[in-house]
C-alpha cells in the first residue's frame, strides 16, 4: 500500500514561554518540524499532511515545500480529532503513519520497523522507561498482545505502575482509521479525542494490534519546554559527533561540538573544543580547526589550519593555508594555496594569492592580491568613500610596510614596495618604491612637560 504521513503540529507549547509556535523552535538551527518532515520524506510517502493550529500561518510560511499538504485544526480537541482533520485528503487504500512535530529525533530505521508491522492493522510504537510519569501506559493481555492505551490522568494505581509507555507514533491502514476515528469519544478527564482509543476498537473487531519498541527514550522525547529542547539538541549533536568520529574525524570533546547545518569532512580532520559549524561547511583532508572557532558556509581544502578564536563566513581557502588566531574572514574571501591570514586580521571580498601573508592587525577589503605578497601590521585598504566601495589591486611579490593606508581605487603593481607609514593614493608602478609621509624632525633641547607637585 502507498504511504501517507500525518504530522501533528497544532500545539502552542505554552511551557516554551515564547510567542513562536512550538514546532518552529530549532534543533541544530533547524525547526523541529522540519526534522520530522525530513525523516518522513525519506520513507518516500505519497504526501505529508501537516496538521497546524496555533500560529499555523507562520508555520506554513516558514516551512512551505513540495510534498507537504497543510491541514488546519481550528480547535485543539486531541490527537484523534487532529488526525480526523487530515483524513479527507488521504486515499482509502493507503497506510497512514502518524508523527509529531515536536519529536525531532525519531529515526527512519525505527519508522521502517513500525510500518512493516502495520500492513493489516494498527501498529504502535512503544518505549520502556524508568519513569513513566506523564505518559499513557500500554495495556496488554495475558498473551502479551496490546489491548489499548490508558492516559495517566485516567489510570488507576495498577496501570500507573506499568513502565511501557505510548510514544504516540502509530501506523494503520487508512480505511480502518476512517472507520474507527468517528467512533472515538471524549469521555476522559481531559475531554479530548485520543488517537490511541482506536486500538480498543480494533481489539473489539478482532483485529490484533502490533507494536514496535524503541531502544532509547530520547528518540521519542517530545519537546515541551526549554529543558527538553536542550536535551534533544545535545543528543542530536552527539549523534553527529559519533558519525563523524566513526568516519575518522578526531573531536577533542564530542560534548563541546555543534553542527547547525551540514558538515562534510575528509580524512584525518581534527576539531578542537567549542567549534561551531553553520550552514554548509566542507573540510578537506588533514584540516585542523582550533578551539572556539565559528565556520559558516565555508570550504577549506587539504591541510588548512584554522587557529583558535577565528570566524569564517562564506570563505574559501586553498591547500595548506593558515588562518588565525583571532582572524575574521567575511563573505567572498578567497585564499589561494599557502596563504596566511594572521591574528586580528579582517578580510572581505578579497582574493589573496598563493603564499601571500597578511599576518596581523590589518583590514583588507575589496582587494585582488597576487602571489607572494607581504602585508605588514596595521595595513588598511580604504575601500569606502562614504557612498561607494572601491577596489585595491596588488600585484605579485609586493611588499606593504607596516601602518600603511591604501586609499582605493588604487593599484600597486608587481614587485612594488610601500614604505612603512605611507598613505597611498595613486598607482605604484612595477619595481617602484612608494613613500608618502612627512619628513621626521628632531627638536634639540626639547623639555618634557613636568607634572606640578601638589602642595
N, C-alpha and C positions, 0 to 999 in steps of 0.2 A: 504493500500500500504506500501511496505517496505520504510524505511527512509535511505537516504544517505545525508551526510553533506559535504558541501563545505566551507572551511575556507580560506579566502583571507589573505595572509601573505607575499605579494611580495614587500611591500613598504620599502624604505630605511630609512625613518624617519630622514630627514635632520635636522629638528629642535631639535632633540635629541643631535646633535653635538657630535656624537660618531661613531667610526668605527663598532660598534656592530649593527647587524640588529635590527630594532626597536622591533620586536616581541620577541627578546631574553632579552630585559630589564625586570627586575624582579619586581613582586609584592609579598610581603611576601616571598622573596628569591626563587620564582619560576617564570620561564619565563612567560610572559603574554600569549603567545601562548599555553603553557601547561594548563593554567587555562581554556582557551576556549576549548581545546581538552577534558579536564576532564568533563566540562559541557556537551559537545556534546555526549560523550560516555555514560553518564548517561541516555541518551534517547535511548540507545541500537540501534544505526544505523547499517546498513549492513557494511558501511565503512565511514571513514572520509577522504576526499580528501583535502589535504592542498596545496594551490597554492603558490609557493615561487618564488622569483625573486632575488633581491639584497641579497647576502650572503646566497643563497639557500643551498649550500653545508654545510655551517656552521650550519644553522638551522636544516637541516636534520640529521647531525651527532650528534647534541646535543639532539634531541627530537625523534629519531627513536624509534618506539614502535609498538606493534601489533595493527592491526585495522586501521593504518594510511597509506594512499597512497599519494605519493608525486607527484605533478604536477608542471612543470616548465613554468613560463610565461617569455619568453625571452625579450619581450618588454612590458613595463607597459603602456597599452593603455586604461586603465579604468576598472571599475568593471565588466561591461558586457563582455568585452574581457577576463577578468580573469576567469569568470565562464564558458565561452565558451571553455577554455582550458581543463577544468575538465570533460565536458560533455561526451566525448568519452568513459570514464570509468564508466559511470553511466547507470544503467538499465533503459529501456524505461518506465517501469511500476512503478517506484519509485517516492516518494516525495522528493524534494531537499530542504534542509534548508541551506541558505547562512549566514555564520557568518564571523566575522572579528577578526584577530589575535591580534589586539590592543584594543579589548573591553573585558577586563577580568572579569568584574563584572556581566555580564548577567547571570540570574538565570535559572535553569531548569524549574521552575514554569512558568516563562514568556514564555519560548520557547514552553512549552507544550500548553499554551493557544493559541499561534500563529499557531502551527501545527494543532490544532483542527479546524481551520478555512480555511485550505488550501487543503481540500480533493478534491475539484472540480475546483479550480482556485487559482490564486496567493493571498497571504495574506502578508500584510506589517506591520511591527512593527513601530509605531509612538510614539512621545512624545510631550507634550505641555510644552513649556519653556518660561521663562520670556524674555530671549534674544536669538532670533533665528539666530543671525548673524553667517554666515559661513555655515549654514546648508541648505539642499534642503527643499523646502516648499511643504506641502501636498495640492493638489488641490482637491476639492470636488464639486459635482454638487448640485443643489438646494435640492435634497433629502438626501444629506449628504454622497453619495457614492463617494469613491475615484476614481478620473479620471486620476490622474497622479502626478508626482513629477517634480518640476522645481528647478534647481540648482540656488543658489543665484546669481552667475555671469550672469546667463541668465534671471533672474527675473526682472519684472518691479516694479514700486513703490507699486502697489496694492498687488502684490504677495509677496513682501518683508515684508509687514505688517502682513502676516499670521504667527502665532506663533506655529502652529503644524508642527513639523519637521520630516523628514525622518531619521530614525536611520540607514538605510542601511540593516537591518536584514529583510530577505524575505524568504518565503517558497512558493513553487509552484510545480505542477506535472512536472516531467522530460520531458514528451512528449511535454508539452506546451513550456518549456524553449528551447527545441531543435528546435521548430518551430519558436519562436519569436527572439531568440538571433541573428541569422544571418541577421535579418531584421533591427536591431538597427543600426542607423547611428551616425556619429560623428560630425554632423554639429552644434557644440556648441562652445563657446568661449575657452574651454579647448582642443577641438579637441579629445575628448575621447568618448569611447563607454560606456554609462551609463546603468547599470543594471536596474534602475527604469523605463527606457524608455519602457520596456516590458509591463508596466501597461497600457500605452496608446494603445498599440497593442491589449491587452486583451479587453479593452473597445470597440475598433473598431470591434472586433469579437462578441461583445455582451456578453462577459464573465465578471461577476462582480468581483470587487477587494475587498477582505475583509481586515480588519485591526484590530490590537490589540494595546493597548496603555499601555506603562509602567507608573508606578506611580511616579517614580523619575528619573530625568535626569541622575544622576550619574551612574545608572545601565547600561546605554548605552553610556557612555562617551568614546570616542576613544582617546587614548593617543598619542599625537603628540609632546609633549615637557616635560621637567622635572617637570614643574609646574603641569601639568595634571597627570603625573606619581605619584607625591606626593599626589594629591587629591584622586586618586584611591587607593593608599596604605593606607591612613588614613581611607577611607570608608571601605576597606576590614578589617582592624584591628578592626574598630568599630563594624562591623557585628559579628566578632568572639567574641568580648568582650560582646556584648549583649546576644549571645547564651550561653556563659559561665555564665553570671550573671543570666540568666533565669534558668539555671540548678543548681543554688545555690552557685556559686563562688562569693566571695567578691573581687572586684577590688577597690583599693584605688582611682584610677583615670583611667577610661576607655580610656581617651585620651593619657595616657602615659603607653602604654602596647603594646608589639609586639610579635606575634607568626610567626615564619618563618619555618613552618613545621606542626606538629600535636601535640596538647596539650590535654591530657586526664586528667580530674580532678575527684577526689572523692567528698565526701560531706564536707561541711564546710571548704573549702580551702580559704585562704586569700593571696592575691598577692598585694604587695605594688608597688609604682610607679617605672617606668623605668625598670621593669623586662623584659628580652628578652628570648624567648624560641625558640630553633633552633633544627631542626630535629624532632625526636620522643621523647617526654617528657611525663612521666606519674607521676602524683601526687596522693598519696593516700588520705584517709580521714584526716581531721584536719591538713593538711600541711600548714605551713606558709612560704611564700617567702618574704624576706626583700627587701628594696629598692635597685635598681641598681645592681641586680643580673643577671647573664647570665647562663642559663642551656641548655646544648646541649646533645641530645641523652642520657637522664638521667632518672633513675627510683627511686622515693622516696616513701617509704612505709608510713603507717599511722603515724601521729604525728611528722613527721620530721620538724625541724625548720632550715631554711637557713637564716642566719643573713645578713645584708646589705653588698654590695660590694663583694660578693663571686662569683666564677666562677667554674662551674661544667661541665666537659666534659666526656661523656661516663662513668658515675659513677653510683653506686647503693648504696642506704642507707636503712638499715632496720628500723624497728619501733623505733620512739622516739629518733632518732639521732639528734644531734645539730651540725650545721656546720657554721663556721664563727664567727664574721665578717672578711672580707678580707681573706677568705680561697680560695685556688685553688686546686680543685680535678681534676687531669688529668686522661686520659683514664685508664681503668681497676682498678679503685679504688672501693673497695667493703667494706662497713661499715656494721657490724652486729648490732643488736638491741642495742640501748642505747649508742653507741659510740659517742665520741665528737672529732671534729676537730676544733681547735680554730683559733684565729686571726693570720694572717701571717704564716699559715702552708700550705705547698705544699706537695701533695701526688701523687704517680704514680705507677701503677702496685702493689697495696698493698691490703692485706686482713686484715682489722682491726677487732679484735674480739669484742664480746659483752661487753659493758661497758668500753672499753679501751678509754684512753684520750691522745690526742696529743694537748695540749691546746694552745701553742703559739710558734711562731718564730722557726719552725723546718721544716726539709725536710725529708720525709720518702718515699723511692722509692725501688721497687723490694724487698718487705718485706712481710712475713707472720707473723702476730702478733696475739697472743692468746687473751683471755678474761681478763678483769680486769687489764690491763697494764696501767701504768702511765709513760708518756714520758715527761721529763722536758724541759724547754725552751732552745732553741739553739741546740737541738739534730740534728745530721745529720747522715743518713745512706750513707756511701761512697760506692755506688754501681757500679761505673765505674772506671776501671783501665787504661783508655786511649784507650783500644781496645775492651773490653768485659764488659757486665753487670753481676753482681754477686748478690746473694741472701743473705738477712739477715733474720734469723729465731728467733723469740722471743716467748717464751712460755707464759703460763698463769701467771698472778699476778706478772709480772716482774716490777721492778722499775728502770727507767733510769734517773739518776740525770741530772741536767741542764748542758748545754755546753759539752755534751758527743759526741764523734765521734765513730761510729760503722763501722769498715772497713770490708766490705764484701769480700769473703764469711765468715760469722761468725754466731754463734748461741749462744743465751742466753736462757738457759733452764728455766723451770717454777720456780717461786719464786726466780730467780736470782736478784741480786741487783748491779747496776753500780753506783759507786760514782761519784758525780758531777766533771766535768772537765776531765774525763777519755777518753783515746783513746783505744778502744777495738779491738784487732786484732786476738784473739783466743777465743775458746769456754769458756763460763761461765757456769759451771755445776749447777744443781739444788741446790738451797739454798746457793749458794756461793755469796760472795761479791767481786766484781772486782774493784780494784783501780789501775789506770795507769796514774800517774802524778808525776812530780818532787817534792821532799820534799821542803817545804817552808823554806826560810832562812831570818831572820830579821837582818839587819845590824845596830848595835848600833852606834850612833853618826853620822849617815849619814846626810850630809848637802844638803838641797835643792839648786839647782843652782839659782843664783841671776842674774837678768837682769841688765846689766850695765846702769847707768843713763847717758842720753845724756848730753854732755857739752853745 
